[in-house]
Amino acid sequence: MKNVTESVVYLGYWSSAGSFGFNTDILATNPINLSAVLGVLIFFGKGVLSDLLDNRKQKILNSIRNSEELREGAIEQLENVGARLRKVEMEADQFRVTGYSEIEQEKLNLINSTYKTLEQLENYKNETIQFEQQRAINQVRQLVFQQALQGALGTLNSCLNNEIHLRTISANIGMFGAMKEITD
């Protein structure tokens, strides 16, 4: 640094006639000064700027890698969820098919059971009707028999008098006597 300062001071002592010198005109010296400052900045700031850019580049690359890893993880999770969804859908379809066949089987069982129950009820009805018909027929027979018996008794009582009664008894005794002789 001491050399740079000495060279700048030394340049100031040179004559302005034909060589290098300082220009004190501000407007004319700005581009030169700016280019010198920029040159110094580029020379010394190049390393710092390069380090900053490298750090930024590394951060961006790390972010991209992390994003890629997250994306790959998300894709893997999506595939897993898709596989589970397909599995659940297949199970649901299987349950649906099984459920429908079970429903159809239950429906057929119910229809068969109902048909058998209806047949049994029809048989019970027919048996009950037959029983009731037989009972009614028996009651009618009893009534007819009772009425016929009462009519016969009434006719006998009205037609029989003592004389016919005695003759009937004598005839019956005679028949019993003849039967007894035949059997002996």
Secondary structure, DSSP 4 states (H G I P E B T S, - for coil): -HHHHHHHHHHHTS-TTTS------HHHHHHHHHHHHHHHHHHHHHHHHHHHHHHHHHHHHHHHHHHHHHHHHHHHHHHHHHHHHHHHHHHHHHHHHHHHHHHHHHHHHHHHHHHHHHHHHHHHHHHHHHHHHHHHHHHHHHHHHHHHHHHHHHHHHHH--HHHHHHHHHHHHHHHHHHHHHH-
